[in-house]
Amino acid sequence: MDYPIWDLSIGGGVLIGLVAITHVWVSHFAVGGGLAIAIVETLGVRRKDEALRSLARRSSQMLILVSTVFGAISGVGIWVTIGLVQPAATSALIHTFVWGWAAEWGFFILEVATALLYYATWDKVRPRTHLLLIWLYAFAAYMSLVIIQGIISFMLTPGSWIETRSFWDGIFNPTYLPGLLMRTGICLLLAGAYMMFAALREPDGAARAGLVRLMAGFEVVGGGLALAGYLWWESALPESVRVIFLGESPLVAALGETRGLALWSLAAFALLAVFAWVLPRAQRWPVSAIALLAAFSFFGAQERVREGVRKPFVIRDFMFSNGILVSEIADLNQRGILAKARWAARESDGSPLSMGRAVYRAQCESCHTIDGYLSMRQLVAAPDAGTIGLILEVLHGQGEGYISGQHTERGHIATQKLDYPAMPPLVGTAQEIDALKAYLVSLQPLTTVEVSHAR
């Protein structure tokens, strides 16, 4: 709210999602891959098995490219996008967890340094020294996950931090351990799925079957941990969050469907993993590719659900997606939303439509666009202004339900009681809300009668 809104036709949340989901697909392999390579090389050294050491060597190049190159670049991309799209929330997370971020960056430096040294010292140092490097990498990578998971889960379930403002209450929030278990499983299953391709490159048939079975073992164990962690995560959510996407009639049907996609994708992945473990000689790269896509589908869908059920908050029960704090609503209703969003106020010339557009920019544009993602023009495309009044009544907390945003036909809005059960009320003075209503009415397309009169 103190910062201007970055107006994107695809929506700022979609941009963050595209960058973040791409990043977690590779970053979780960077964690699980380090552990898997450490185990594989350790077994290879102890058993004097050259096939295992060759698998670790082939996989280490992928680890370098994924972790220190793409993972690092996409990680920076996340900071850039969240800083532009959600500057207030980014500032809050930095100030709340500054020492957590500092520790995570320290572990990341250790992670990058050991990964580069590990790859550069094949057959140049003693095996024990080489193993020390990869185990240091695995430790640093997992500790990064341990810290980041606390901050990610805090945004959905801050728990007692709302009252205490304690760093440790924020980190060890209600969904921290379930999420950590789930992400640990995802790291392992992604490691197995990625490294399966390296295992299939083993020229010796008997050795290849053993490597495939080992990688399938990582997939099976990881899939089991991911499922257990996911179900535990669901049970740890507050009831007000669970009703959004769980049950026979979830309040947001799209999120319920996304949850179904996640679980079916995990089930498909598990079947393919068991197939590879039982029949390792029958494993081929197309099957491995399908398994990797299923893993991506599960993880991406789960991330979509986690992000979706947090709305309309960016930090639940503390800060809304537009940067308004829960604690300042009463004050802003007295002083006006434009008293806080001065950047938007400067865009107003004092007329009702101009003021309404400024209020819209300050209050709605963090989630909605005019004609793009979550189009406000489509939402208010009703035959008369009555629907506008209903929208404002509902969003102002006076109605019995919430607008679903589903269009029964062009120009009409279905007004059943759906969508977010915690949609925030409009904030501001009566004059500002009336101006916003006038602006929303101006977005409505002209009817056939109005067009004929205009002529």
TORKOL-4160 file (C-alpha; in steps of 0.2 Angstrom, whole numbers, padded with zeros to 4 digits, m for minus):
455
<pt num="1" X="0000" Y="0000" Z="0000"/>
<pt num="2" X="0015" Y="0012" Z="0003"/>
<pt num="3" X="0022" Y="0007" Z="m0014"/>
<pt num="4" X="0015" Y="0009" Z="m0031"/>
<pt num="5" X="0007" Y="m0006" Z="m0039"/>
<pt num="6" X="0016" Y="m0014" Z="m0054"/>
<pt num="7" X="0002" Y="m0015" Z="m0067"/>
<pt num="8" X="0004" Y="m0032" Z="m0077"/>
<pt num="9" X="m0008" Y="m0039" Z="m0089"/>
<pt num="10" X="m0004" Y="m0057" Z="m0083"/>
<pt num="11" X="m0006" Y="m0052" Z="m0065"/>
<pt num="12" X="0009" Y="m0050" Z="m0053"/>
<pt num="13" X="0004" Y="m0066" Z="m0043"/>
<pt num="14" X="0005" Y="m0076" Z="m0060"/>
<pt num="15" X="0022" Y="m0069" Z="m0063"/>
<pt num="16" X="0028" Y="m0074" Z="m0046"/>
<pt num="17" X="0021" Y="m0091" Z="m0048"/>
<pt num="18" X="0029" Y="m0094" Z="m0065"/>
<pt num="19" X="0046" Y="m0089" Z="m0058"/>
<pt num="20" X="0044" Y="m0098" Z="m0041"/>
<pt num="21" X="0038" Y="m0114" Z="m0047"/>
<pt num="22" X="0052" Y="m0116" Z="m0060"/>
<pt num="23" X="0064" Y="m0112" Z="m0046"/>
<pt num="24" X="0058" Y="m0125" Z="m0034"/>
<pt num="25" X="0058" Y="m0138" Z="m0047"/>
<pt num="26" X="0077" Y="m0136" Z="m0048"/>
<pt num="27" X="0081" Y="m0130" Z="m0031"/>
<pt num="28" X="0073" Y="m0146" Z="m0023"/>
<pt num="29" X="0083" Y="m0157" Z="m0034"/>
<pt num="30" X="0099" Y="m0147" Z="m0029"/>
<pt num="31" X="0095" Y="m0152" Z="m0011"/>
<pt num="32" X="0090" Y="m0170" Z="m0014"/>
<pt num="33" X="0103" Y="m0172" Z="m0028"/>
<pt num="34" X="0117" Y="m0168" Z="m0016"/>
<pt num="35" X="0111" Y="m0181" Z="m0003"/>
<pt num="36" X="0108" Y="m0194" Z="m0017"/>
<pt num="37" X="0125" Y="m0191" Z="m0025"/>
<pt num="38" X="0134" Y="m0192" Z="m0008"/>
<pt num="39" X="0125" Y="m0208" Z="m0004"/>
<pt num="40" X="0129" Y="m0215" Z="m0021"/>
<pt num="41" X="0148" Y="m0211" Z="m0020"/>
<pt num="42" X="0150" Y="m0217" Z="m0002"/>
<pt num="43" X="0143" Y="m0234" Z="m0008"/>
<pt num="44" X="0154" Y="m0234" Z="m0023"/>
<pt num="45" X="0170" Y="m0230" Z="m0012"/>
<pt num="46" X="0165" Y="m0243" Z="0001"/>
<pt num="47" X="0161" Y="m0257" Z="m0012"/>
<pt num="48" X="0174" Y="m0251" Z="m0024"/>
<pt num="49" X="0160" Y="m0251" Z="m0037"/>
<pt num="50" X="0165" Y="m0241" Z="m0052"/>
<pt num="51" X="0148" Y="m0240" Z="m0059"/>
<pt num="52" X="0141" Y="m0231" Z="m0043"/>
<pt num="53" X="0156" Y="m0219" Z="m0044"/>
<pt num="54" X="0153" Y="m0216" Z="m0063"/>
<pt num="55" X="0134" Y="m0212" Z="m0059"/>
<pt num="56" X="0140" Y="m0199" Z="m0046"/>
<pt num="57" X="0152" Y="m0192" Z="m0058"/>
<pt num="58" X="0139" Y="m0190" Z="m0072"/>
<pt num="59" X="0126" Y="m0183" Z="m0060"/>
<pt num="60" X="0138" Y="m0170" Z="m0053"/>
<pt num="61" X="0138" Y="m0160" Z="m0069"/>
<pt num="62" X="0119" Y="m0159" Z="m0069"/>
<pt num="63" X="0120" Y="m0154" Z="m0051"/>
<pt num="64" X="0132" Y="m0140" Z="m0055"/>
<pt num="65" X="0121" Y="m0133" Z="m0069"/>
<pt num="66" X="0105" Y="m0135" Z="m0060"/>
<pt num="67" X="0111" Y="m0129" Z="m0043"/>
<pt num="68" X="0124" Y="m0116" Z="m0045"/>
<pt num="69" X="0118" Y="m0109" Z="m0062"/>
<pt num="70" X="0099" Y="m0110" Z="m0065"/>
<pt num="71" X="0095" Y="m0112" Z="m0047"/>
<pt num="72" X="0105" Y="m0097" Z="m0042"/>
<pt num="73" X="0098" Y="m0086" Z="m0057"/>
<pt num="74" X="0080" Y="m0091" Z="m0054"/>
<pt num="75" X="0082" Y="m0088" Z="m0035"/>
<pt num="76" X="0088" Y="m0070" Z="m0039"/>
<pt num="77" X="0073" Y="m0069" Z="m0051"/>
<pt num="78" X="0061" Y="m0073" Z="m0036"/>
<pt num="79" X="0069" Y="m0058" Z="m0026"/>
<pt num="80" X="0067" Y="m0046" Z="m0041"/>
<pt num="81" X="0049" Y="m0051" Z="m0044"/>
<pt num="82" X="0043" Y="m0051" Z="m0026"/>
<pt num="83" X="0052" Y="m0035" Z="m0023"/>
<pt num="84" X="0042" Y="m0027" Z="m0038"/>
<pt num="85" X="0025" Y="m0036" Z="m0035"/>
<pt num="86" X="0024" Y="m0037" Z="m0016"/>
<pt num="87" X="0037" Y="m0024" Z="m0009"/>
<pt num="88" X="0028" Y="m0022" Z="0007"/>
<pt num="89" X="0027" Y="m0041" Z="0011"/>
<pt num="90" X="0045" Y="m0043" Z="0005"/>
<pt num="91" X="0050" Y="m0029" Z="0017"/>
<pt num="92" X="0041" Y="m0037" Z="0031"/>
<pt num="93" X="0049" Y="m0054" Z="0028"/>
<pt num="94" X="0066" Y="m0047" Z="0028"/>
<pt num="95" X="0064" Y="m0037" Z="0044"/>
<pt num="96" X="0055" Y="m0052" Z="0053"/>
<pt num="97" X="0068" Y="m0065" Z="0048"/>
<pt num="98" X="0084" Y="m0055" Z="0044"/>
<pt num="99" X="0095" Y="m0067" Z="0054"/>
<pt num="100" X="0087" Y="m0082" Z="0046"/>
<pt num="101" X="0090" Y="m0074" Z="0029"/>
<pt num="102" X="0108" Y="m0071" Z="0034"/>
<pt num="103" X="0110" Y="m0089" Z="0039"/>
<pt num="104" X="0102" Y="m0096" Z="0023"/>
<pt num="105" X="0114" Y="m0085" Z="0012"/>
<pt num="106" X="0129" Y="m0091" Z="0022"/>
<pt num="107" X="0123" Y="m0109" Z="0019"/>
<pt num="108" X="0121" Y="m0105" Z="0000"/>
<pt num="109" X="0138" Y="m0099" Z="m0001"/>
<pt num="110" X="0145" Y="m0115" Z="0007"/>
<pt num="111" X="0134" Y="m0124" Z="m0005"/>
<pt num="112" X="0140" Y="m0116" Z="m0021"/>
<pt num="113" X="0158" Y="m0117" Z="m0015"/>
<pt num="114" X="0158" Y="m0136" Z="m0011"/>
<pt num="115" X="0148" Y="m0140" Z="m0027"/>
<pt num="116" X="0161" Y="m0132" Z="m0038"/>
<pt num="117" X="0176" Y="m0140" Z="m0028"/>
<pt num="118" X="0167" Y="m0157" Z="m0029"/>
<pt num="119" X="0165" Y="m0156" Z="m0048"/>
<pt num="120" X="0183" Y="m0149" Z="m0051"/>
<pt num="121" X="0192" Y="m0162" Z="m0040"/>
<pt num="122" X="0186" Y="m0179" Z="m0047"/>
<pt num="123" X="0202" Y="m0190" Z="m0047"/>
<pt num="124" X="0213" Y="m0176" Z="m0040"/>
<pt num="125" X="0210" Y="m0178" Z="m0022"/>
<pt num="126" X="0209" Y="m0193" Z="m0010"/>
<pt num="127" X="0191" Y="m0202" Z="m0010"/>
<pt num="128" X="0188" Y="m0197" Z="0008"/>
<pt num="129" X="0192" Y="m0179" Z="0004"/>
<pt num="130" X="0180" Y="m0179" Z="m0011"/>
<pt num="131" X="0167" Y="m0187" Z="0000"/>
<pt num="132" X="0169" Y="m0174" Z="0013"/>
<pt num="133" X="0165" Y="m0160" Z="m0001"/>
<pt num="134" X="0149" Y="m0168" Z="m0006"/>
<pt num="135" X="0143" Y="m0172" Z="0011"/>
<pt num="136" X="0147" Y="m0153" Z="0016"/>
<pt num="137" X="0137" Y="m0148" Z="0000"/>
<pt num="138" X="0122" Y="m0160" Z="0005"/>
<pt num="139" X="0122" Y="m0152" Z="0023"/>
<pt num="140" X="0122" Y="m0134" Z="0017"/>
<pt num="141" X="0109" Y="m0137" Z="0004"/>
<pt num="142" X="0097" Y="m0146" Z="0017"/>
<pt num="143" X="0100" Y="m0132" Z="0030"/>
<pt num="144" X="0095" Y="m0119" Z="0017"/>
<pt num="145" X="0079" Y="m0129" Z="0015"/>
<pt num="146" X="0076" Y="m0130" Z="0034"/>
<pt num="147" X="0077" Y="m0111" Z="0035"/>
<pt num="148" X="0067" Y="m0106" Z="0019"/>
<pt num="149" X="0053" Y="m0119" Z="0024"/>
<pt num="150" X="0050" Y="m0109" Z="0040"/>
<pt num="151" X="0048" Y="m0093" Z="0031"/>
<pt num="152" X="0037" Y="m0100" Z="0017"/>
<pt num="153" X="0025" Y="m0109" Z="0029"/>
<pt num="154" X="0025" Y="m0093" Z="0040"/>
<pt num="155" X="0016" Y="m0084" Z="0026"/>
<pt num="156" X="0001" Y="m0096" Z="0027"/>
<pt num="157" X="0001" Y="m0100" Z="0046"/>
<pt num="158" X="0010" Y="m0087" Z="0056"/>
<pt num="159" X="0002" Y="m0095" Z="0072"/>
<pt num="160" X="0007" Y="m0086" Z="0088"/>
<pt num="161" X="0018" Y="m0074" Z="0080"/>
<pt num="162" X="0003" Y="m0063" Z="0077"/>
<pt num="163" X="0003" Y="m0060" Z="0096"/>
<pt num="164" X="0022" Y="m0062" Z="0101"/>
<pt num="165" X="0031" Y="m0056" Z="0085"/>
<pt num="166" X="0044" Y="m0069" Z="0090"/>
<pt num="167" X="0057" Y="m0075" Z="0077"/>
<pt num="168" X="0056" Y="m0093" Z="0083"/>
<pt num="169" X="0037" Y="m0093" Z="0084"/>
<pt num="170" X="0037" Y="m0087" Z="0066"/>
<pt num="171" X="0049" Y="m0100" Z="0060"/>
<pt num="172" X="0042" Y="m0115" Z="0070"/>
<pt num="173" X="0024" Y="m0111" Z="0065"/>
<pt num="174" X="0010" Y="m0124" Z="0064"/>
<pt num="175" X="0014" Y="m0130" Z="0046"/>
<pt num="176" X="0033" Y="m0130" Z="0048"/>
<pt num="177" X="0036" Y="m0148" Z="0052"/>
<pt num="178" X="0023" Y="m0155" Z="0040"/>
<pt num="179" X="0030" Y="m0145" Z="0026"/>
<pt num="180" X="0048" Y="m0149" Z="0030"/>
<pt num="181" X="0043" Y="m0168" Z="0029"/>
<pt num="182" X="0034" Y="m0166" Z="0013"/>
<pt num="183" X="0048" Y="m0155" Z="0005"/>
<pt num="184" X="0061" Y="m0168" Z="0011"/>
<pt num="185" X="0051" Y="m0181" Z="0002"/>
<pt num="186" X="0050" Y="m0171" Z="m0014"/>
<pt num="187" X="0069" Y="m0168" Z="m0014"/>
<pt num="188" X="0072" Y="m0186" Z="m0013"/>
<pt num="189" X="0059" Y="m0191" Z="m0027"/>
<pt num="190" X="0066" Y="m0177" Z="m0038"/>
<pt num="191" X="0084" Y="m0183" Z="m0036"/>
<pt num="192" X="0078" Y="m0201" Z="m0041"/>
<pt num="193" X="0069" Y="m0194" Z="m0056"/>
<pt num="194" X="0083" Y="m0183" Z="m0062"/>
<pt num="195" X="0097" Y="m0196" Z="m0059"/>
<pt num="196" X="0087" Y="m0210" Z="m0067"/>
<pt num="197" X="0092" Y="m0203" Z="m0084"/>
<pt num="198" X="0111" Y="m0204" Z="m0078"/>
<pt num="199" X="0108" Y="m0222" Z="m0072"/>
<pt num="200" X="0101" Y="m0227" Z="m0089"/>
<pt num="201" X="0117" Y="m0221" Z="m0098"/>
<pt num="202" X="0127" Y="m0235" Z="m0089"/>
<pt num="203" X="0134" Y="m0246" Z="m0103"/>
<pt num="204" X="0134" Y="m0262" Z="m0093"/>
<pt num="205" X="0117" Y="m0270" Z="m0093"/>
<pt num="206" X="0119" Y="m0279" Z="m0076"/>
<pt num="207" X="0126" Y="m0263" Z="m0068"/>
<pt num="208" X="0113" Y="m0252" Z="m0076"/>
<pt num="209" X="0099" Y="m0263" Z="m0068"/>
<pt num="210" X="0106" Y="m0260" Z="m0051"/>
<pt num="211" X="0108" Y="m0242" Z="m0053"/>
<pt num="212" X="0090" Y="m0240" Z="m0059"/>
<pt num="213" X="0084" Y="m0250" Z="m0044"/>
<pt num="214" X="0094" Y="m0238" Z="m0033"/>
<pt num="215" X="0086" Y="m0223" Z="m0041"/>
<pt num="216" X="0069" Y="m0230" Z="m0040"/>
<pt num="217" X="0072" Y="m0233" Z="m0021"/>
<pt num="218" X="0075" Y="m0214" Z="m0019"/>
<pt num="219" X="0059" Y="m0211" Z="m0029"/>
<pt num="220" X="0048" Y="m0223" Z="m0018"/>
<pt num="221" X="0055" Y="m0217" Z="m0002"/>
<pt num="222" X="0053" Y="m0199" Z="m0007"/>
<pt num="223" X="0035" Y="m0202" Z="m0013"/>
<pt num="224" X="0030" Y="m0210" Z="0003"/>
<pt num="225" X="0038" Y="m0195" Z="0013"/>
<pt num="226" X="0030" Y="m0182" Z="0002"/>
<pt num="227" X="0012" Y="m0190" Z="0003"/>
<pt num="228" X="0014" Y="m0192" Z="0022"/>
<pt num="229" X="0020" Y="m0174" Z="0024"/>
<pt num="230" X="0006" Y="m0167" Z="0012"/>
<pt num="231" X="m0008" Y="m0176" Z="0022"/>
<pt num="232" X="0000" Y="m0170" Z="0038"/>
<pt num="233" X="0001" Y="m0152" Z="0031"/>
<pt num="234" X="m0018" Y="m0152" Z="0026"/>
<pt num="235" X="m0023" Y="m0158" Z="0044"/>
<pt num="236" X="m0012" Y="m0144" Z="0052"/>
<pt num="237" X="m0021" Y="m0130" Z="0042"/>
<pt num="238" X="m0034" Y="m0120" Z="0051"/>
<pt num="239" X="m0052" Y="m0125" Z="0047"/>
<pt num="240" X="m0055" Y="m0108" Z="0039"/>
<pt num="241" X="m0041" Y="m0113" Z="0026"/>
<pt num="242" X="m0046" Y="m0131" Z="0024"/>
<pt num="243" X="m0064" Y="m0127" Z="0019"/>
<pt num="244" X="m0057" Y="m0117" Z="0004"/>
<pt num="245" X="m0051" Y="m0132" Z="m0005"/>
<pt num="246" X="m0056" Y="m0148" Z="0004"/>
<pt num="247" X="m0072" Y="m0158" Z="0005"/>
<pt num="248" X="m0086" Y="m0162" Z="m0007"/>
<pt num="249" X="m0090" Y="m0144" Z="m0011"/>
<pt num="250" X="m0074" Y="m0134" Z="m0008"/>
<pt num="251" X="m0077" Y="m0115" Z="m0007"/>
<pt num="252" X="m0065" Y="m0113" Z="m0022"/>
<pt num="253" X="m0068" Y="m0127" Z="m0034"/>
<pt num="254" X="m0053" Y="m0123" Z="m0044"/>
<pt num="255" X="m0041" Y="m0126" Z="m0029"/>
<pt num="256" X="m0050" Y="m0142" Z="m0025"/>
<pt num="257" X="m0047" Y="m0148" Z="m0043"/>
<pt num="258" X="m0029" Y="m0143" Z="m0042"/>
<pt num="259" X="m0027" Y="m0153" Z="m0026"/>
<pt num="260" X="m0034" Y="m0168" Z="m0035"/>
<pt num="261" X="m0022" Y="m0165" Z="m0049"/>
<pt num="262" X="m0008" Y="m0165" Z="m0036"/>
<pt num="263" X="m0013" Y="m0182" Z="m0028"/>
<pt num="264" X="m0016" Y="m0191" Z="m0044"/>
<pt num="265" X="0000" Y="m0185" Z="m0051"/>
<pt num="266" X="0009" Y="m0192" Z="m0035"/>
<pt num="267" X="0000" Y="m0208" Z="m0037"/>
<pt num="268" X="0005" Y="m0210" Z="m0055"/>
<pt num="269" X="0023" Y="m0206" Z="m0050"/>
<pt num="270" X="0023" Y="m0219" Z="m0037"/>
<pt num="271" X="0017" Y="m0232" Z="m0049"/>
<pt num="272" X="0031" Y="m0228" Z="m0061"/>
<pt num="273" X="0043" Y="m0228" Z="m0047"/>
<pt num="274" X="0038" Y="m0246" Z="m0041"/>
<pt num="275" X="0038" Y="m0252" Z="m0059"/>
<pt num="276" X="0056" Y="m0246" Z="m0061"/>
<pt num="277" X="0061" Y="m0254" Z="m0044"/>
<pt num="278" X="0052" Y="m0271" Z="m0048"/>
<pt num="279" X="0058" Y="m0272" Z="m0066"/>
<pt num="280" X="0074" Y="m0261" Z="m0068"/>
<pt num="281" X="0079" Y="m0270" Z="m0084"/>
<pt num="282" X="0063" Y="m0264" Z="m0092"/>
<pt num="283" X="0066" Y="m0246" Z="m0088"/>
<pt num="284" X="0068" Y="m0234" Z="m0103"/>
<pt num="285" X="0070" Y="m0215" Z="m0104"/>
<pt num="286" X="0052" Y="m0212" Z="m0110"/>
<pt num="287" X="0045" Y="m0219" Z="m0094"/>
<pt num="288" X="0058" Y="m0209" Z="m0084"/>
<pt num="289" X="0052" Y="m0194" Z="m0093"/>
<pt num="290" X="0034" Y="m0197" Z="m0089"/>
<pt num="291" X="0039" Y="m0200" Z="m0071"/>
<pt num="292" X="0048" Y="m0183" Z="m0070"/>
<pt num="293" X="0033" Y="m0174" Z="m0078"/>
<pt num="294" X="0022" Y="m0182" Z="m0065"/>
<pt num="295" X="0034" Y="m0176" Z="m0051"/>
<pt num="296" X="0034" Y="m0159" Z="m0058"/>
<pt num="297" X="0014" Y="m0159" Z="m0059"/>
<pt num="298" X="0013" Y="m0165" Z="m0041"/>
<pt num="299" X="0025" Y="m0152" Z="m0034"/>
<pt num="300" X="0018" Y="m0138" Z="m0045"/>
<pt num="301" X="0000" Y="m0141" Z="m0041"/>
<pt num="302" X="0004" Y="m0142" Z="m0023"/>
<pt num="303" X="0013" Y="m0125" Z="m0023"/>
<pt num="304" X="m0002" Y="m0118" Z="m0032"/>
<pt num="305" X="m0014" Y="m0124" Z="m0019"/>
<pt num="306" X="m0002" Y="m0118" Z="m0005"/>
<pt num="307" X="m0002" Y="m0100" Z="m0013"/>
<pt num="308" X="m0020" Y="m0100" Z="m0017"/>
<pt num="309" X="m0027" Y="m0104" Z="0000"/>
<pt num="310" X="m0017" Y="m0089" Z="0007"/>
<pt num="311" X="m0027" Y="m0076" Z="m0003"/>
<pt num="312" X="m0033" Y="m0063" Z="0000"/>
<pt num="313" X="m0018" Y="m0062" Z="0012"/>
<pt num="314" X="0000" Y="m0061" Z="0007"/>
<pt num="315" X="0004" Y="m0065" Z="0026"/>
<pt num="316" X="m0011" Y="m0073" Z="0033"/>
<pt num="317" X="m0020" Y="m0063" Z="0047"/>
<pt num="318" X="m0007" Y="m0049" Z="0046"/>
<pt num="319" X="m0006" Y="m0041" Z="0028"/>
<pt num="320" X="m0018" Y="m0042" Z="0014"/>
<pt num="321" X="m0012" Y="m0044" Z="m0004"/>
<pt num="322" X="m0013" Y="m0025" Z="m0007"/>
<pt num="323" X="m0001" Y="m0022" Z="0007"/>
<pt num="324" X="m0015" Y="m0016" Z="0020"/>
<pt num="325" X="m0012" Y="m0022" Z="0037"/>
<pt num="326" X="m0026" Y="m0029" Z="0047"/>
<pt num="327" X="m0021" Y="m0018" Z="0061"/>
<pt num="328" X="m0024" Y="m0002" Z="0051"/>
<pt num="329" X="m0041" Y="m0005" Z="0044"/>
<pt num="330" X="m0050" Y="0005" Z="0057"/>
<pt num="331" X="m0039" Y="0020" Z="0055"/>
<pt num="332" X="m0040" Y="0020" Z="0036"/>
<pt num="333" X="m0059" Y="0019" Z="0037"/>
<pt num="334" X="m0057" Y="0036" Z="0046"/>
<pt num="335" X="m0043" Y="0044" Z="0036"/>
<pt num="336" X="m0046" Y="0036" Z="0019"/>
<pt num="337" X="m0036" Y="0024" Z="0009"/>
<pt num="338" X="m0028" Y="0038" Z="m0002"/>
<pt num="339" X="m0021" Y="0046" Z="0014"/>
<pt num="340" X="m0010" Y="0030" Z="0015"/>
<pt num="341" X="m0008" Y="0027" Z="m0004"/>
<pt num="342" X="m0001" Y="0044" Z="m0009"/>
<pt num="343" X="0006" Y="0038" Z="m0025"/>
<pt num="344" X="m0012" Y="0033" Z="m0030"/>
<pt num="345" X="m0019" Y="0050" Z="m0023"/>
<pt num="346" X="m0007" Y="0060" Z="m0035"/>
<pt num="347" X="m0016" Y="0051" Z="m0050"/>
<pt num="348" X="m0033" Y="0059" Z="m0045"/>
<pt num="349" X="m0039" Y="0076" Z="m0051"/>
<pt num="350" X="m0053" Y="0076" Z="m0038"/>
<pt num="351" X="m0067" Y="0070" Z="m0049"/>
<pt num="352" X="m0077" Y="0055" Z="m0044"/>
<pt num="353" X="m0071" Y="0044" Z="m0058"/>
<pt num="354" X="m0053" Y="0049" Z="m0056"/>
<pt num="355" X="m0054" Y="0046" Z="m0037"/>
<pt num="356" X="m0062" Y="0030" Z="m0040"/>
<pt num="357" X="m0048" Y="0024" Z="m0052"/>
<pt num="358" X="m0036" Y="0029" Z="m0038"/>
<pt num="359" X="m0045" Y="0019" Z="m0025"/>
<pt num="360" X="m0046" Y="0004" Z="m0037"/>
<pt num="361" X="m0027" Y="0006" Z="m0040"/>
<pt num="362" X="m0023" Y="0006" Z="m0022"/>
<pt num="363" X="m0035" Y="m0007" Z="m0016"/>
<pt num="364" X="m0039" Y="m0019" Z="m0030"/>
<pt num="365" X="m0025" Y="m0019" Z="m0043"/>
<pt num="366" X="m0013" Y="m0030" Z="m0033"/>
<pt num="367" X="m0025" Y="m0045" Z="m0038"/>
<pt num="368" X="m0035" Y="m0038" Z="m0053"/>
<pt num="369" X="m0032" Y="m0031" Z="m0069"/>
<pt num="370" X="m0044" Y="m0021" Z="m0080"/>
<pt num="371" X="m0044" Y="m0033" Z="m0095"/>
<pt num="372" X="m0031" Y="m0046" Z="m0091"/>
<pt num="373" X="m0029" Y="m0059" Z="m0077"/>
<pt num="374" X="m0044" Y="m0058" Z="m0065"/>
<pt num="375" X="m0052" Y="m0045" Z="m0076"/>
<pt num="376" X="m0062" Y="m0032" Z="m0067"/>
<pt num="377" X="m0071" Y="m0027" Z="m0082"/>
<pt num="378" X="m0078" Y="m0045" Z="m0085"/>
<pt num="379" X="m0082" Y="m0046" Z="m0066"/>
<pt num="380" X="m0093" Y="m0030" Z="m0067"/>
<pt num="381" X="m0100" Y="m0034" Z="m0085"/>
<pt num="382" X="m0118" Y="m0035" Z="m0079"/>
<pt num="383" X="m0133" Y="m0027" Z="m0088"/>
<pt num="384" X="m0136" Y="m0014" Z="m0074"/>
<pt num="385" X="m0128" Y="m0006" Z="m0059"/>
<pt num="386" X="m0137" Y="m0017" Z="m0047"/>
<pt num="387" X="m0123" Y="m0030" Z="m0048"/>
<pt num="388" X="m0110" Y="m0017" Z="m0044"/>
<pt num="389" X="m0120" Y="m0013" Z="m0028"/>
<pt num="390" X="m0120" Y="m0031" Z="m0024"/>
<pt num="391" X="m0102" Y="m0033" Z="m0026"/>
<pt num="392" X="m0098" Y="m0018" Z="m0015"/>
<pt num="393" X="m0111" Y="m0023" Z="m0002"/>
<pt num="394" X="m0103" Y="m0040" Z="m0001"/>
<pt num="395" X="m0085" Y="m0034" Z="m0001"/>
<pt num="396" X="m0089" Y="m0021" Z="0012"/>
<pt num="397" X="m0094" Y="m0035" Z="0023"/>
<pt num="398" X="m0113" Y="m0032" Z="0023"/>
<pt num="399" X="m0118" Y="m0046" Z="0012"/>
<pt num="400" X="m0121" Y="m0064" Z="0016"/>
<pt num="401" X="m0109" Y="m0072" Z="0004"/>
<pt num="402" X="m0096" Y="m0069" Z="m0009"/>
<pt num="403" X="m0096" Y="m0066" Z="m0028"/>
<pt num="404" X="m0090" Y="m0081" Z="m0037"/>
<pt num="405" X="m0083" Y="m0072" Z="m0052"/>
<pt num="406" X="m0090" Y="m0086" Z="m0063"/>
<pt num="407" X="m0099" Y="m0080" Z="m0079"/>
<pt num="408" X="m0115" Y="m0089" Z="m0083"/>
<pt num="409" X="m0116" Y="m0080" Z="m0100"/>
<pt num="410" X="m0107" Y="m0065" Z="m0108"/>
<pt num="411" X="m0112" Y="m0049" Z="m0098"/>
<pt num="412" X="m0119" Y="m0058" Z="m0083"/>
<pt num="413" X="m0112" Y="m0063" Z="m0066"/>
<pt num="414" X="m0117" Y="m0078" Z="m0056"/>
<pt num="415" X="m0119" Y="m0071" Z="m0038"/>
<pt num="416" X="m0119" Y="m0088" Z="m0028"/>
<pt num="417" X="m0110" Y="m0087" Z="m0012"/>
<pt num="418" X="m0093" Y="m0094" Z="m0017"/>
<pt num="419" X="m0075" Y="m0089" Z="m0017"/>
<pt num="420" X="m0064" Y="m0084" Z="m0002"/>
<pt num="421" X="m0073" Y="m0085" Z="0014"/>
<pt num="422" X="m0061" Y="m0071" Z="0021"/>
<pt num="423" X="m0062" Y="m0058" Z="0007"/>
<pt num="424" X="m0057" Y="m0042" Z="0015"/>
<pt num="425" X="m0069" Y="m0028" Z="0016"/>
<pt num="426" X="m0066" Y="m0012" Z="0006"/>
<pt num="427" X="m0056" Y="0000" Z="0016"/>
<pt num="428" X="m0058" Y="0019" Z="0015"/>
<pt num="429" X="m0071" Y="0033" Z="0018"/>
<pt num="430" X="m0089" Y="0033" Z="0012"/>
<pt num="431" X="m0084" Y="0046" Z="m0002"/>
<pt num="432" X="m0070" Y="0034" Z="m0008"/>
<pt num="433" X="m0081" Y="0019" Z="m0009"/>
<pt num="434" X="m0094" Y="0029" Z="m0018"/>
<pt num="435" X="m0080" Y="0035" Z="m0030"/>
<pt num="436" X="m0075" Y="0017" Z="m0033"/>
<pt num="437" X="m0092" Y="0012" Z="m0036"/>
<pt num="438" X="m0094" Y="0025" Z="m0050"/>
<pt num="439" X="m0077" Y="0019" Z="m0057"/>
<pt num="440" X="m0083" Y="0001" Z="m0058"/>
<pt num="441" X="m0099" Y="0006" Z="m0066"/>
<pt num="442" X="m0089" Y="0016" Z="m0079"/>
<pt num="443" X="m0081" Y="m0001" Z="m0084"/>
<pt num="444" X="m0097" Y="m0009" Z="m0089"/>
<pt num="445" X="m0100" Y="m0011" Z="m0107"/>
<pt num="446" X="m0114" Y="m0001" Z="m0115"/>
<pt num="447" X="m0130" Y="m0011" Z="m0118"/>
<pt num="448" X="m0138" Y="m0011" Z="m0135"/>
<pt num="449" X="m0151" Y="0002" Z="m0129"/>
<pt num="450" X="m0138" Y="0013" Z="m0123"/>
<pt num="451" X="m0128" Y="0012" Z="m0139"/>
<pt num="452" X="m0143" Y="0016" Z="m0149"/>
<pt num="453" X="m0147" Y="0032" Z="m0138"/>
<pt num="454" X="m0129" Y="0037" Z="m0140"/>
<pt num="455" X="m0131" Y="0037" Z="m0159"/>
